[in-house]
Amino acid sequence: MRQRASRIFRPRATKEKPKPAGNGKAGRNLPAAIGVGAGLIGALLLCLLHPLPLAVLIVVAGALGLYELAGAFARAKAEVMLPPLWVGLVGMVVCAYFIGPEGLMGAYFATLLALVVWRSVESIDQKAMRDIVVSTFAATYVPFLGSFLVLIGSSPKGTAPVALAVLLPVCSDTGGYAAGVKWGNTPMAPKISPKKSWEGFAGSVSAALVAGTLGMYLLGANPLWGILLGICAAIFGSLGDLGESLLKRDLGLKDMGWLLPGHGGVMDRLDSILLVTPVCYLIFRVAFGW
């Protein structure tokens, strides 16, 4: 029992999963991917009914994402300190929901302080600084950036802008994939992500521009804000995707986890969304005058 509890807070290093027979050309189980994707869309639509279910979903997804990061960094003999991070995740989401951006920032810095204290109490050794650095990265990447969705959902516009903030990187990724498969010949970052091309990035920008302009128009804002939103979503979404690809390459992983059949791990679905969300929040604040 004690060993099992220890694995919850200190997961084993993530191992590469062998490619199952019968997968498609993309290396994914297409029926499973479609089923999981439909389930994720259904969960998101349910959460759009009220900010509270959205906050609960972010806590659950964030907790799973942090667990995946802990397993990934364990491959490099670095510890992501899950107990203070999970508490900090709940604190950031709650403060963002009830207080707003000031509360989120306060909870974020309190979490960083808790990480230092937690590691110092445990022991001070040669790897202490490394553990604090990777845990600080995890705190920033998952709960802090993810809490911006709570800020958007708690706005005077309600949860409708959340749908746009999530759909923008999805549309950008879809446009980039389609354009890359059809016309992609010029590698963007071959050492990081060999399949990414500048033609695919052009497709990402085009799809995000259409989604951003239409979305802002439907939300009652000047469509010109949608142009800025689309460009920023394509840029930051691509940066998020490349950043996680670089991290996985350094750690020797193809996927961050295996929780979502046909998709990989939770973090494999959140990489671009997490970086796009804060940009959406800032543009929404100016465009809607929050």
C-alpha positions in Angstrom: 0.0 0.0 0.0 2.8 2.4 0.9 4.7 1.6 -2.3 1.5 2.2 -4.3 0.9 5.6 -2.6 4.6 6.4 -3.4 4.0 5.8 -7.1 1.1 8.2 -7.1 3.4 11.0 -6.0 6.5 9.7 -7.7 5.6 7.9 -10.9 7.9 5.6 -12.7 9.7 7.0 -15.7 7.5 6.9 -18.8 8.4 4.1 -21.2 7.9 4.2 -25.0 4.8 2.1 -25.9 5.3 -0.4 -28.8 3.3 0.5 -31.9 0.3 -1.9 -32.0 -0.4 -3.8 -35.1 -3.1 -2.5 -37.3 -2.5 1.2 -36.8 -2.9 3.6 -39.6 -0.2 5.3 -41.6 -0.1 8.1 -39.0 0.8 5.6 -36.3 -2.5 6.0 -34.5 -5.5 3.8 -33.9 -8.0 5.8 -35.9 -11.3 4.4 -34.4 -10.0 4.9 -30.9 -8.8 8.4 -31.8 -12.2 9.3 -33.2 -14.0 7.9 -30.1 -11.7 9.7 -27.6 -12.0 12.9 -29.6 -15.8 12.7 -29.6 -15.7 12.2 -25.8 -13.4 15.2 -25.3 -15.7 17.4 -27.4 -18.7 16.2 -25.4 -16.9 17.0 -22.1 -16.0 20.5 -23.3 -19.5 21.2 -24.5 -20.9 20.2 -21.1 -18.4 22.5 -19.4 -19.4 25.4 -21.6 -22.8 25.4 -19.8 -21.3 27.0 -16.7 -17.8 28.2 -15.6 -17.8 25.8 -12.6 -17.8 22.5 -14.5 -15.1 24.1 -16.7 -13.0 24.8 -13.6 -13.4 21.2 -12.5 -12.4 19.9 -15.9 -9.2 22.1 -15.8 -8.3 20.7 -12.4 -8.7 17.1 -13.6 -6.9 17.6 -16.8 -4.2 19.6 -15.1 -3.6 16.9 -12.4 -3.3 14.2 -15.1 -1.0 16.5 -17.2 1.3 17.1 -14.2 1.4 13.3 -13.5 2.5 12.8 -17.2 5.2 15.4 -16.8 6.5 13.8 -13.7 6.8 10.5 -15.5 8.5 12.1 -18.4 11.1 14.0 -16.4 11.7 10.9 -14.3 13.5 9.6 -17.4 16.1 12.4 -16.8 16.3 11.5 -13.1 14.5 14.8 -12.2 11.6 14.9 -9.8 8.4 16.9 -10.5 7.1 17.6 -7.0 3.5 16.5 -7.4 2.0 17.2 -3.9 2.6 20.9 -3.8 1.9 21.2 -7.5 -1.5 19.5 -7.2 -2.4 21.8 -4.3 -1.1 24.8 -6.3 -3.2 23.7 -9.3 -6.4 23.7 -7.2 -5.4 27.0 -5.6 -4.8 28.7 -8.9 -8.0 27.6 -10.4 -10.0 28.6 -7.4 -8.4 32.0 -7.1 -8.8 32.6 -10.8 -12.5 31.7 -10.5 -13.4 33.7 -7.5 -10.8 36.5 -7.5 -9.6 37.0 -11.0 -6.1 37.6 -12.5 -4.7 39.1 -9.2 -5.8 36.0 -7.3 -4.2 33.7 -10.0 -0.9 35.5 -9.8 -0.9 35.3 -6.0 -1.6 31.6 -6.0 1.1 31.1 -8.7 3.8 32.7 -6.7 2.7 31.0 -3.5 3.0 27.7 -5.4 6.6 28.5 -6.5 7.5 29.3 -2.9 5.9 26.1 -1.7 8.0 24.1 -4.2 11.2 25.6 -2.8 10.1 24.9 0.8 9.0 21.4 0.0 12.3 20.5 -1.6 14.3 22.2 1.1 12.5 20.3 3.9 13.0 17.0 2.0 16.7 17.3 1.5 19.3 19.6 0.0 21.6 17.8 -2.4 23.1 18.1 -5.8 19.8 17.5 -7.7 17.7 19.9 -5.5 18.1 22.8 -7.9 17.2 20.6 -10.9 14.0 19.4 -9.2 13.0 22.9 -8.3 13.6 24.1 -11.9 11.6 21.3 -13.5 8.8 21.7 -11.0 8.7 25.5 -11.6 8.4 24.7 -15.3 5.6 22.3 -14.6 3.8 24.8 -12.4 4.0 27.5 -15.1 3.2 25.3 -18.1 0.1 23.4 -16.8 -1.8 25.0 -13.9 -0.8 28.7 -14.5 -1.4 28.7 -18.2 -4.4 26.5 -17.9 -6.1 28.8 -15.4 -6.4 31.5 -18.1 -9.3 29.4 -19.4 -11.0 29.9 -16.0 -10.4 33.7 -16.3 -12.0 33.7 -19.8 -14.9 31.6 -18.7 -15.6 33.8 -15.7 -15.7 37.0 -17.8 -18.9 39.0 -18.5 -19.2 37.2 -21.9 -19.6 33.9 -20.1 -18.2 30.7 -21.4 -18.7 31.4 -25.1 -15.1 32.9 -25.6 -13.7 29.7 -24.1 -15.0 27.8 -27.1 -13.1 30.1 -29.4 -10.0 29.9 -27.3 -10.0 26.1 -27.5 -11.2 25.9 -31.2 -8.5 28.3 -32.5 -5.5 26.0 -31.9 -7.6 23.0 -33.0 -8.4 24.8 -36.3 -4.8 25.9 -36.6 -3.5 22.4 -36.1 -6.0 21.0 -38.5 -5.2 23.5 -41.2 -1.5 23.0 -40.7 -1.8 19.3 -40.9 -3.9 19.4 -44.1 -1.6 21.9 -45.8 1.5 20.1 -44.7 0.3 16.8 -46.1 -0.8 18.3 -49.4 2.0 20.9 -50.1 4.6 20.5 -47.3 8.1 20.5 -48.8 10.1 23.1 -46.8 10.9 21.9 -43.3 10.4 24.4 -40.5 12.5 22.8 -37.8 13.8 19.5 -39.1 15.9 18.7 -36.0 12.9 19.2 -33.6 9.9 18.2 -35.6 10.8 16.8 -39.1 7.2 16.7 -40.3 6.5 20.4 -39.7 6.8 22.6 -42.8 6.4 26.3 -43.7 3.6 25.3 -46.0 1.9 23.7 -43.1 2.4 26.8 -41.0 0.8 28.9 -43.8 -2.2 26.5 -43.6 -2.3 27.0 -39.8 -2.4 30.8 -40.2 -5.1 30.6 -42.8 -7.3 28.3 -40.8 -6.8 30.4 -37.6 -7.5 33.6 -39.4 -10.9 32.3 -40.6 -11.8 30.9 -37.2 -10.6 34.0 -35.3 -12.4 36.5 -37.6 -15.7 34.5 -37.6 -15.5 33.8 -33.9 -15.0 37.5 -32.9 -17.8 38.6 -35.2 -20.2 36.1 -33.7 -19.1 37.3 -30.2 -20.0 40.9 -31.2 -16.4 42.3 -31.5 -14.8 44.0 -34.4 -13.7 41.3 -36.8 -10.3 43.0 -37.1 -9.5 41.7 -33.6 -10.1 38.2 -35.1 -7.3 38.8 -37.6 -4.9 39.6 -34.8 -6.2 36.7 -32.7 -5.8 34.2 -35.6 -2.2 35.2 -36.3 -1.3 35.0 -32.7 -3.0 31.7 -32.3 -1.1 30.2 -35.2 2.2 31.5 -34.0 1.9 30.6 -30.3 0.2 27.3 -31.1 3.1 26.3 -33.4 5.5 27.4 -30.7 3.7 25.2 -28.1 3.8 22.2 -30.4 7.5 22.7 -31.3 8.3 23.3 -27.6 6.7 20.0 -26.5 8.3 18.2 -29.5 11.7 19.5 -28.3 11.0 18.4 -24.8 9.9 14.9 -25.9 12.9 14.6 -28.2 15.3 15.5 -25.3 13.5 12.9 -23.1 13.4 10.2 -25.7 9.7 10.1 -26.0 7.2 10.0 -28.9 4.2 10.8 -26.7 4.0 12.2 -23.2 1.6 9.5 -22.1 -0.9 6.8 -23.1 -4.1 7.9 -21.3 -6.0 8.8 -24.5 -5.9 6.0 -27.0 -5.1 7.2 -30.5 -4.0 10.6 -29.2 -1.2 9.8 -26.8 -1.3 11.6 -23.4 -3.2 14.6 -22.0 -0.3 16.9 -22.6 -0.1 15.8 -26.2 -3.6 17.4 -26.6 -2.9 20.5 -24.5 0.5 21.7 -25.8 -0.8 24.3 -28.3 -3.9 25.2 -26.3 -1.9 26.1 -23.2 0.2 28.7 -25.0 -2.7 30.1 -27.0 -5.0 30.6 -24.1 -3.2 33.5 -22.3 -2.9 35.4 -25.6 -6.6 34.9 -26.2 -7.3 36.3 -22.7 -5.3 39.4 -23.3 -6.9 40.1 -26.7 -10.4 39.4 -25.3 -9.8 41.9 -22.5 -8.9 44.7 -24.9 -11.5 43.8 -27.6 -14.4 43.4 -25.2 -13.3 46.0 -22.7 -13.3 43.7 -19.7 
